[in-house]
Amino acid sequence: MGTNPVIPKNVFMESIPKAISNFVDRRQSFVFPAPAVIVLVLIVVLPIAFNLYLTFNKWTIGLGEPRFIGLGNFVELFTDERVWNGTKVMVYFSGVSLALELALGLAIALYFNRNFRGSEIVQAIYIIPFAATPVAVALIWRIMLNPEIGVINYLLTSVGLPPSLWVSSEKMVIPSLIMVDVWKWTPMITLIVLAGLKSLPADPYEAARIDGASALQIFWYITLPMIRPVMIAALMLRSLDNLKEFDMIYTITQGGPGIASETLYLYSYTVGFNFFKAGYGSALMVVVFLIVLVFNVIMNRLRHESSAI
């Protein structure tokens, strides 16, 4: 009667790494991305899925379990005055700040796109606000805009101008926050537009000068059309953060005075983490996400149309 061959233990142990190696070789397209996919699922996909689950539930953290209410949270949005106020503040703040940053960024990029003495030093100093930590910048501006001890009012009064309440005034709080946002983020727009300017071909400019075109005509009919896709791309990148601005506004005003500077994004944070209404706060976050998504889809379409011209 035959007996089964005995496989030495060391041969069996050596076969395991070889089997794993063969499996990896045959499934490289799945094995190598697997760690990144797993991490992405854990820190992105699962939180998004849980947030969507909460939007259809009423749940106050610490008081019972989530209770399914369907579209109840979204229905409540239409009757919540603070939602409409937050949307108005967000549109006002983002619309004005993005427009100013784009216009100033283009103007400064055109200035930097020249050869002048000390240009490298000037550009290095210019990007300091962009490189600084947002919360640190907000803390400094919070002190500077203080109506009593702030340096801004000191400079105004020293030249005979009246002081302002700045972020302590309902009328001045949004313009003050816009000023801070423009000061910090215009360098980012400038760098992107400047890179686009330096990549433009020289032939159209030489032909235009030969034909006697003025500097304004060259800018309007040559530079602006060719740089438009880059400007739209810069606007898209900036809008992703601007429409969800939180650090700077929360650090300087916490949404005050009253709710004068409370954006929709800041209100969703207040609802979720101060009032502990996780379901309603999640619904607000979905609305913010949709606003950002729609804006960027429109900008992306404009960018493709500009590139096709």
C-alpha positions as CSV (number, residue, x, y, z in Angstrom):
1,M,0.0,0.0,0.0
2,G,1.5,3.3,-1.1
3,T,2.1,6.2,1.2
4,N,1.7,10.0,0.6
5,P,5.0,11.8,0.1
6,V,6.0,14.0,3.0
7,I,6.9,17.5,2.0
8,P,9.7,18.9,4.0
9,K,8.7,21.8,6.2
10,N,11.4,24.1,4.7
11,V,10.2,23.5,1.2
12,F,6.6,24.3,2.2
13,M,7.7,27.5,3.8
14,E,9.7,28.5,0.8
15,S,6.7,27.9,-1.5
16,I,4.5,30.5,0.3
17,P,6.6,33.6,-0.7
18,K,6.8,32.2,-4.2
19,A,3.0,31.8,-4.4
20,I,2.5,35.3,-3.1
21,S,5.0,36.6,-5.6
22,N,3.3,34.8,-8.5
23,F,-0.1,36.2,-7.3
24,V,1.3,39.8,-7.2
25,D,2.8,39.4,-10.6
26,R,-0.5,38.3,-12.1
27,R,-2.6,40.9,-10.3
28,Q,-0.3,44.0,-10.3
29,S,-3.1,46.3,-11.6
30,F,-5.1,45.4,-8.5
31,V,-2.5,44.8,-5.8
32,F,-0.4,48.0,-6.0
33,P,-3.4,50.5,-5.9
34,A,-5.1,48.4,-3.2
35,P,-3.5,50.2,-0.1
36,A,-4.4,53.7,-1.5
37,V,-7.9,52.5,-2.4
38,I,-8.4,51.1,1.1
39,V,-7.2,54.4,2.7
40,L,-9.4,56.4,0.4
41,V,-12.4,54.3,1.2
42,L,-11.8,54.7,5.0
43,I,-11.2,58.5,5.1
44,V,-13.3,59.7,2.2
45,V,-16.0,57.3,0.9
46,L,-17.2,56.0,4.3
47,P,-17.6,59.5,5.8
48,I,-19.4,60.7,2.7
49,A,-21.7,57.7,2.8
50,F,-22.4,58.2,6.5
51,N,-23.1,61.9,5.8
52,L,-25.6,61.0,3.1
53,Y,-27.2,58.5,5.5
54,L,-27.6,61.2,8.2
55,T,-29.3,63.7,5.8
56,F,-32.4,61.4,5.7
57,N,-32.4,61.0,9.5
58,K,-33.2,63.2,12.5
59,W,-30.5,62.8,15.0
60,T,-29.3,65.0,17.9
61,I,-26.0,63.6,19.0
62,G,-26.3,62.1,22.5
63,L,-30.1,61.9,22.4
64,G,-31.1,58.5,21.1
65,E,-30.5,56.9,17.8
66,P,-31.0,58.3,14.3
67,R,-34.7,58.4,13.2
68,F,-35.5,58.2,9.5
69,I,-37.5,61.2,8.3
70,G,-36.9,61.1,4.5
71,L,-36.6,64.5,3.0
72,G,-37.6,66.2,6.2
73,N,-34.2,67.9,6.7
74,F,-34.3,69.4,3.2
75,V,-37.8,70.6,3.6
76,E,-36.8,72.4,6.8
77,L,-34.0,74.2,4.9
78,F,-36.6,76.2,2.9
79,T,-38.2,77.6,6.1
80,D,-34.9,78.3,8.0
81,E,-34.1,82.1,7.8
82,R,-30.5,81.4,8.7
83,V,-30.1,79.2,5.6
84,W,-31.1,82.1,3.4
85,N,-29.0,84.5,5.3
86,G,-26.0,82.1,5.1
87,T,-26.5,81.7,1.3
88,K,-26.7,85.5,0.8
89,V,-23.5,86.0,2.8
90,M,-21.7,83.3,1.0
91,V,-22.7,84.6,-2.4
92,Y,-21.7,88.2,-1.4
93,F,-18.4,87.2,0.2
94,S,-17.3,84.7,-2.5
95,G,-18.6,86.7,-5.5
96,V,-16.8,90.0,-4.6
97,S,-13.6,88.4,-3.3
98,L,-13.2,86.0,-6.3
99,A,-13.8,88.9,-8.7
100,L,-11.2,91.1,-6.9
101,E,-8.7,88.4,-6.6
102,L,-9.0,87.5,-10.3
103,A,-8.7,91.1,-11.5
104,L,-5.8,92.0,-9.1
105,G,-4.1,88.7,-9.8
106,L,-4.2,89.4,-13.6
107,A,-3.0,92.9,-13.2
108,I,-0.1,92.0,-10.9
109,A,0.8,89.0,-13.1
110,L,1.1,91.4,-16.1
111,Y,3.4,93.6,-14.1
112,F,5.6,90.7,-13.0
113,N,5.7,89.4,-16.6
114,R,8.4,92.0,-17.3
115,N,12.1,92.1,-16.8
116,F,12.9,94.6,-14.0
117,R,15.6,94.9,-11.4
118,G,14.9,92.9,-8.3
119,S,11.9,91.1,-9.7
120,E,12.8,87.8,-8.0
121,I,13.0,89.5,-4.6
122,V,9.7,91.4,-5.1
123,Q,7.9,88.2,-6.2
124,A,9.3,86.2,-3.2
125,I,8.0,88.9,-0.8
126,Y,4.7,89.1,-2.6
127,I,3.8,85.4,-2.0
128,I,4.4,85.6,1.8
129,P,0.6,86.0,2.5
130,F,-0.2,83.0,0.4
131,A,2.4,80.9,2.2
132,A,1.3,81.9,5.7
133,T,-1.0,79.7,7.8
134,P,-4.7,80.8,7.4
135,V,-5.4,80.8,11.1
136,A,-2.3,82.8,11.9
137,V,-3.2,85.3,9.3
138,A,-6.7,85.6,10.7
139,L,-5.4,86.1,14.2
140,I,-3.1,88.9,13.1
141,W,-5.9,90.6,11.1
142,R,-8.3,90.2,14.0
143,I,-6.0,92.4,16.1
144,M,-5.3,94.8,13.3
145,L,-9.0,95.3,12.7
146,N,-9.9,95.8,16.4
147,P,-11.7,99.2,16.6
148,E,-9.9,100.2,19.8
149,I,-6.4,98.9,19.6
150,G,-6.1,97.9,15.9
151,V,-3.3,99.4,13.8
152,I,-5.7,100.1,10.9
153,N,-7.7,102.6,12.8
154,Y,-4.5,104.1,14.2
155,L,-3.2,104.7,10.6
156,L,-6.5,106.2,9.6
157,T,-6.7,108.6,12.4
158,S,-3.0,109.6,12.0
159,V,-3.8,110.9,8.5
160,G,-7.0,112.7,9.6
161,L,-9.5,110.0,8.5
162,P,-12.3,108.7,10.7
163,P,-11.9,105.3,12.3
164,S,-14.2,102.4,11.5
165,L,-15.8,99.6,13.4
166,W,-14.6,97.1,10.8
167,V,-15.6,93.5,11.9
168,S,-17.7,94.9,14.8
169,S,-20.1,96.5,12.3
170,E,-22.8,94.6,10.5
171,K,-22.3,96.8,7.4
172,M,-18.5,96.6,7.4
173,V,-17.9,93.0,8.5
174,I,-18.2,91.4,5.0
175,P,-16.1,94.1,3.2
176,S,-13.5,93.7,6.0
177,L,-13.4,89.9,5.5
178,I,-13.2,90.3,1.8
179,M,-10.2,92.6,2.3
180,V,-8.4,89.9,4.3
181,D,-9.3,87.2,1.9
182,V,-8.0,89.2,-1.1
183,W,-4.8,90.1,0.7
184,K,-4.0,86.5,1.4
185,W,-5.2,84.7,-1.8
186,T,-4.5,87.1,-4.6
187,P,-0.8,85.9,-4.8
188,M,-2.1,82.4,-5.6
189,I,-4.1,83.7,-8.6
190,T,-1.1,85.8,-9.6
191,L,1.2,82.8,-9.7
192,I,-1.1,80.7,-11.8
193,V,-1.8,83.5,-14.3
194,L,1.9,84.4,-14.4
195,A,2.8,80.8,-15.3
196,G,0.2,81.0,-18.1
197,L,1.6,84.3,-19.4
198,K,5.1,83.0,-19.6
199,S,3.9,80.0,-21.7
200,L,2.3,82.2,-24.4
201,P,3.9,82.2,-27.8
202,A,5.8,85.3,-29.0
203,D,4.8,85.2,-32.6
204,P,1.3,86.8,-32.3
205,Y,2.8,89.7,-30.3
206,E,5.5,90.3,-32.9
207,A,3.0,90.3,-35.7
208,A,0.7,92.7,-33.7
209,R,3.5,95.2,-33.1
210,I,4.5,95.1,-36.8
211,D,0.9,95.9,-37.7
212,G,1.0,98.9,-35.3
213,A,-1.3,97.6,-32.5
214,S,-1.3,99.5,-29.3
215,A,-0.6,97.9,-25.9
216,L,-4.3,97.9,-25.0
217,Q,-5.2,96.3,-28.2
218,I,-2.5,93.6,-27.8
219,F,-3.9,92.9,-24.3
220,W,-7.5,92.8,-25.3
221,Y,-7.3,90.9,-28.5
222,I,-4.3,88.6,-27.9
223,T,-3.3,88.2,-24.3
224,L,-6.8,88.1,-22.7
225,P,-8.2,85.4,-25.1
226,M,-5.2,83.2,-24.8
227,I,-4.9,83.5,-21.1
228,R,-8.7,83.1,-20.4
229,P,-8.6,79.3,-19.9
230,V,-5.8,79.7,-17.3
231,M,-7.8,82.4,-15.5
232,I,-10.9,80.2,-15.4
233,A,-8.7,77.3,-14.1
234,A,-7.3,79.6,-11.3
235,L,-10.9,80.7,-10.5
236,M,-12.0,77.1,-10.2
237,L,-9.1,76.2,-7.9
238,R,-9.7,79.2,-5.7
239,S,-13.5,78.8,-5.6
240,L,-13.1,75.3,-4.1
241,D,-11.8,76.9,-0.9
242,N,-13.5,80.3,-1.1
243,L,-17.1,79.0,-1.2
244,K,-16.3,76.9,1.8
245,E,-14.3,79.5,3.7
246,F,-14.2,78.7,7.4
247,D,-10.9,79.2,9.1
248,M,-10.6,82.9,8.5
249,I,-14.2,83.8,9.2
250,Y,-14.5,81.7,12.3
251,T,-11.3,83.0,13.7
252,I,-12.1,86.7,13.1
253,T,-15.8,86.9,13.7
254,Q,-17.3,83.5,14.6
255,G,-20.1,84.5,12.2
256,G,-20.8,87.8,14.0
257,P,-21.8,90.4,14.8
258,G,-25.0,88.4,15.2
259,I,-25.2,86.4,12.0
260,A,-23.9,89.1,9.7
261,S,-20.9,87.1,8.6
262,E,-22.3,83.6,9.0
263,T,-21.9,81.8,5.7
264,L,-23.9,78.6,4.9
265,Y,-20.7,76.5,5.5
266,L,-20.2,78.2,8.9
267,Y,-23.9,77.7,9.8
268,S,-23.6,74.0,9.0
269,Y,-20.7,73.7,11.4
270,T,-22.7,75.5,14.1
271,V,-25.7,73.3,13.6
272,G,-23.6,70.1,13.7
273,F,-21.0,70.8,16.4
274,N,-22.7,73.5,18.6
275,F,-26.3,72.4,18.4
276,F,-25.4,68.7,17.8
277,K,-28.1,68.3,15.1
278,A,-26.1,65.9,13.0
279,G,-28.9,65.1,10.5
280,Y,-29.7,68.7,9.7
281,G,-26.1,69.7,9.7
282,S,-25.4,66.9,7.1
283,A,-28.2,68.2,4.9
284,L,-26.7,71.7,5.0
285,M,-23.3,70.3,4.0
286,V,-24.9,68.5,1.0
287,V,-26.4,71.9,-0.1
288,V,-22.9,73.5,0.2
289,F,-21.4,70.7,-1.8
290,L,-24.0,71.1,-4.6
291,I,-23.4,74.8,-4.8
292,V,-19.7,74.3,-5.2
293,L,-20.3,71.5,-7.7
294,V,-22.6,73.5,-9.9
295,F,-20.2,76.5,-9.9
296,N,-17.2,74.4,-10.9
297,V,-19.2,72.5,-13.6
298,I,-20.1,75.9,-15.1
299,M,-16.5,77.1,-14.8
300,N,-15.2,73.9,-16.3
301,R,-17.5,74.2,-19.3
302,L,-16.5,77.8,-19.8
303,R,-12.8,76.7,-19.7
304,H,-13.3,74.1,-22.4
305,E,-15.2,76.6,-24.6
306,S,-12.4,79.1,-24.2
307,S,-9.8,76.5,-25.1
308,A,-11.7,75.6,-28.2
309,I,-11.8,79.2,-29.5
